[in-house]
Amino acid sequence: MFESVVYSVLAAALVNAGTIPLGELADVAKIGTQEDIFPFLGGAGPYFSFPGDYGISRDLPEGCEMKQLQMLARHGERYPTYSKGATIMKTWYKLSNYTRQFNGSLSFLNDDYEFFIRDDDDLEMETTFANSDNVLNPYTGEMDAKRHAREFLAQYGYMFENQTSFPIFAASSERVHDTAQYFIDGLGDQFNISLQTVSEAMSAGANTLSAGNACPGWDEDANDDILDKYDTTYLDDIAKRLNKENKGLNLTSKDANTLFAWCAYELNARGYSDVCDIFTEDELVRYSYGQDLVSFYQDGPGYDMIRSVGANLFNATLKLLKQSETQDLKVWLSFTHDTDILNYLTTIGIIDDKNNLTAEYVPFMGNTFHKSWYVPQGARVYTEKFQCSNDTYVRYVINDAVVPIETCSTGPGFSCEINDFYDYAEKRVAGTDFLKVCNVSSVSNVTELTFYWDWNTTHYNDTLLKQ
Ligand SMILES: Cc1ncc(C[n+]2csc(CCOP(=O)(O)OP(=O)(O)O)c2C)c(N)n1
């Protein structure tokens, strides 16, 4: 409704100014038609709600009172990183130097196509109303964060009745900080919010929202023996198909792989992408599972050190839960990166770790882990602690869906009774050692996460990083 009003207002303004070329009108019709493919883009494309929603009500169960709410969110829709941007530009260079007419699914390149990265300064950054390729793009990171803030108020606004001054925590990556600021703007000016920018430099050690950045012990290639087994002939097939349709075009399977990222980031920047229409549905399934595999074995349960990395933040959230009666603040809001959220969910145990993903084939029945379902751009994980009569419970909400802990969900609203939860959590963190497995002491002497407790005296205001 809001969007359609915005569309008509903007469209009317532009028509009056006489500035809409016909091609742009055609583009407008495409916006919003590609949402079915967001789940197949490995979390690089725009936000969508968790598709594995079991139908459990989001409402606070009858007769209960919310005692504490925590949120860990990812920044919103963004442009590619420097390294991904360079890769996409290589493929664009090949295409833009092709001198003949394009045929088949690349034909859109004949029609005054404008490359979606218009300014290198946009790399690593959120997409915004100001830097978006299309003024009608509904998928900017800025819009996502502002909409999220309004939805958050609709869902949990009652938590702020006696708390209008509070901090919000953001890792010091510029896009993460900017998302937190857009979220704050979206909450409105009835609040007095201090944005605490917590360093995600390696030197931050344990006092960070991004433990992955302080983890020299992490090895990207640790599970390459498994990952290398995944069949990527679908990428060769895409390259062959495009080269056959366009004589003299020498796209490689690496270019084919890059086109999926191009599709995702162009959606974030423009609101639609003709590149997304290059792929068959089956190719999207194969790409998507490839992304699940990488994520599972680099930042999820498939890599044994990850439970320790995620424990840095999970232990802090447990401490906050235990202090809910003595802490003045009832709402704890934090923003960080996708990998850090995956590490955290892995330690919680809400991603299946009994069933290691196979790279031999796509295990349709055995795969509950879809990277994009957990960490799309703008991902948000809430921890709810609520009291019903004399008992207290905890449950998790991931991207708008209640996702119960498999072995502890007999409480109201499929929550976990608090003492059972603390027992469960103790088992999850048993044997973990973030400082040791990450070899943190080689880069920092900070051994404790303290920002949730000392923000009011320390005033975190770290230098923003484009990383
Ligand atoms: C445990 C761990 N340590 C280190 C890394 C290295 N690493 C790769 S990306 C990244 C930060 C997240 O960046 P990006 O993938 O751009 O996520 P986004 O900002 O889009 O959420 C880190 C720390 C990692 N992935 N996991």
The ligand as an SDF file (V2000), in Angstrom:
LIG
                    3D

 26 27  0  0  0  0  0  0  0  0999 V2000
   34.7040  -17.4540   11.6710 C   0  0  0  0  0  0  0  0  0  0  0  0
   35.1480  -16.6200   10.5250 C   0  0  0  0  0  0  0  0  0  0  0  0
   36.2450  -15.8810   10.6320 N   0  0  0  0  0  0  0  0  0  0  0  0
   36.6290  -15.0990    9.6120 C   0  0  0  0  0  0  0  0  0  0  0  0
   35.9200  -15.0550    8.4690 C   0  0  0  0  0  0  0  0  0  0  0  0
   36.3970  -14.1800    7.3510 C   0  0  0  0  0  0  0  0  0  0  0  0
   35.3290  -13.3210    6.8380 N   0  0  0  0  0  0  0  0  0  0  0  0
   34.9200  -13.4620    5.5790 C   0  0  0  0  0  0  0  0  0  0  0  0
   33.6350  -12.3770    5.2870 S   0  0  0  0  0  0  0  0  0  0  0  0
   33.7050  -11.6970    6.8420 C   0  0  0  0  0  0  0  0  0  0  0  0
   32.8270  -10.5870    7.2910 C   0  0  0  0  0  0  0  0  0  0  0  0
   31.5060  -10.6560    6.6480 C   0  0  0  0  0  0  0  0  0  0  0  0
   31.5790  -10.0700    5.4000 O   0  0  0  0  0  0  0  0  0  0  0  0
   30.5430  -10.3460    4.2160 P   0  0  0  0  0  0  0  0  0  0  0  0
   30.5970  -11.7490    3.7420 O   0  0  0  0  0  0  0  0  0  0  0  0
   30.7690   -9.2560    3.2600 O   0  0  0  0  0  0  0  0  0  0  0  0
   29.1670  -10.2310    4.9820 O   0  0  0  0  0  0  0  0  0  0  0  0
   28.1100   -9.0750    5.0620 P   0  0  0  0  0  0  0  0  0  0  0  0
   28.8500   -7.8350    5.5250 O   0  0  0  0  0  0  0  0  0  0  0  0
   27.5140   -8.9240    3.7170 O   0  0  0  0  0  0  0  0  0  0  0  0
   27.0930   -9.5280    6.0660 O   0  0  0  0  0  0  0  0  0  0  0  0
   34.6880  -12.3440    7.5630 C   0  0  0  0  0  0  0  0  0  0  0  0
   34.9840  -11.9820    8.9670 C   0  0  0  0  0  0  0  0  0  0  0  0
   34.7610  -15.8520    8.3980 C   0  0  0  0  0  0  0  0  0  0  0  0
   33.9620  -15.8860    7.3000 N   0  0  0  0  0  0  0  0  0  0  0  0
   34.3850  -16.6280    9.4260 N   0  0  0  0  0  0  0  0  0  0  0  0
  1  2  1  0
  2  3  1  0
  2 26  2  0
  3  4  2  0
  4  5  1  0
  5  6  1  0
  5 24  2  0
  6  7  1  0
  7  8  2  0
  7 22  1  0
  8  9  1  0
  9 10  1  0
 10 11  1  0
 10 22  2  0
 11 12  1  0
 12 13  1  0
 13 14  1  0
 14 15  2  0
 14 16  1  0
 14 17  1  0
 17 18  1  0
 18 19  2  0
 18 20  1  0
 18 21  1  0
 22 23  1  0
 24 25  1  0
 24 26  1  0
M  CHG  1   7   1
M  END
$$$$
